Amino acid sequence: MVVLSASRVLDCVDDLINEGKQISVNGIDITVHKVFKYTSRLVIDFDNSRRENPELEEIPFTHEDTSNAMNSYWDLEKRTYMVSYGQKISIPMDAVGLILPRSTLMAGGTLLASALWDSGYSGYGRGQFMVNNPHGIRLYNGARIGQIILIKTEHTQETGYNGTYQNEQKR
């Protein structure tokens, strides 16, 4: 397994808030854009013929600073949320992507989960955000919550991801 350098990952990530702060040794830090709560269940089957994605409701900021958006925040209770990312990611045809939680989240009792990002995927994406800390979390707008890494595939793919989430827009 070969993990690509941060400079290679940087070529695949748009809309950075602060390049100097978001680049790490082997990846790029991904920020939170919006937070959602689930309002219905997921229905999933083998061939997606009965698939129903859960409905999501955006959670407004607990405190909104209209003069500086980075001072706005959410106070989140212990539960599972969906977060949208602030960066557009385009996975090259010779790699797959993984978003891992920043260690600060885990140290504070919070996890970020993300699926494999297939070769050829392009979009903003979302992740599951699990607040396990019984005291909750204060999450600032634009906080760095995850790190995307790219893993080189054995062969360059001829056709890439072409599923439901291709070209996912910023929510």
Residue pairs with C-beta under 8 A, 6 or more apart in sequence:
1 151
1 152
2 151
2 152
3 26
3 149
3 150
3 151
3 152
4 26
4 95
4 149
4 150
4 151
4 152
5 26
6 23
6 24
6 25
6 26
6 27
6 28
8 150
9 26
9 27
9 28
9 148
9 149
9 150
10 19
10 23
10 28
12 89
12 90
12 91
12 92
12 97
12 150
13 28
13 30
13 87
13 88
13 89
13 90
13 148
14 87
14 88
14 89
14 90
15 86
15 87
15 88
15 170
16 22
16 28
16 87
17 31
17 86
17 142
21 29
21 144
22 28
22 29
22 30
22 31
22 144
23 29
24 147
26 149
27 100
27 147
27 148
27 149
27 150
28 87
28 147
28 148
29 102
29 144
29 146
29 147
30 85
30 86
30 87
30 89
30 99
30 144
30 145
30 146
30 147
30 148
31 85
31 86
31 87
31 142
31 143
31 144
31 145
32 83
32 84
32 85
32 86
32 129
32 139
32 141
32 142
32 143
32 145
33 83
33 84
33 85
33 86
33 124
33 142
33 170
33 171
34 58
34 59
34 83
34 84
34 171
35 58
35 59
35 74
35 76
35 81
35 82
35 83
35 129
35 139
36 56
36 57
36 58
36 59
36 81
36 82
36 83
36 84
36 171
37 56
37 57
37 59
37 79
37 81
37 82
38 54
38 55
38 56
38 80
38 81
38 82
39 54
39 55
39 56
39 57
40 52
40 54
40 55
41 52
41 54
42 52
42 53
42 54
43 50
43 51
43 52
44 50
44 51
45 51
56 82
58 171
59 74
59 76
59 81
61 72
61 73
61 74
61 141
62 73
62 74
62 75
62 138
63 71
63 72
63 73
63 75
64 72
65 71
65 72
69 141
69 142
70 140
70 141
70 142
71 140
71 141
72 140
72 141
73 138
73 139
73 140
73 141
74 138
74 139
75 136
75 137
75 138
75 139
76 129
76 131
76 136
76 137
76 138
76 139
77 131
77 136
78 131
78 132
78 133
78 134
78 136
79 131
80 128
80 129
80 130
80 131
81 128
81 129
81 130
81 131
82 126
82 127
82 128
82 129
83 112
83 126
83 127
83 128
83 129
83 145
84 124
84 125
84 126
84 170
84 171
85 99
85 124
85 125
85 126
85 127
85 146
86 124
86 142
86 170
87 124
88 122
88 123
88 124
88 170
89 97
89 117
89 121
89 122
89 123
89 124
89 125
89 148
90 121
90 122
91 97
91 117
91 118
91 119
91 120
91 121
91 122
91 150
91 160
91 161
92 119
92 150
93 119
93 120
93 156
93 157
93 158
93 160
94 119
94 152
94 153
94 155
94 156
94 157
95 119
95 150
95 151
95 152
95 153
96 116
96 117
96 118
96 119
96 150
96 151
96 153
97 116
97 117
97 121
97 148
97 149
97 150
97 151
98 114
98 116
98 117
98 148
98 149
98 151
99 112
99 114
99 117
99 125
99 127
99 146
99 147
99 148
100 112
100 114
100 146
100 147
100 149
101 110
101 111
101 112
101 113
101 145
101 146
102 112
102 144
102 145
102 146
102 147
105 111
105 112
105 145
108 133
108 137
109 131
109 132
109 133
109 134
109 137
110 129
110 130
110 131
110 132
110 133
110 137
111 129
111 130
111 132
112 127
112 128
112 129
112 130
112 145
112 146
113 127
113 128
113 130
114 125
114 127
114 128
114 146
117 125
117 148
118 160
118 161
118 163
119 153
119 157
119 160
119 161
120 157
120 159
120 160
120 161
120 162
121 160
121 161
121 165
121 166
122 166
122 167
123 165
123 166
123 167
123 168
123 169
124 168
124 169
124 170
124 171
125 165
125 168
126 168
126 171
127 145
127 146
129 145
131 137
139 145
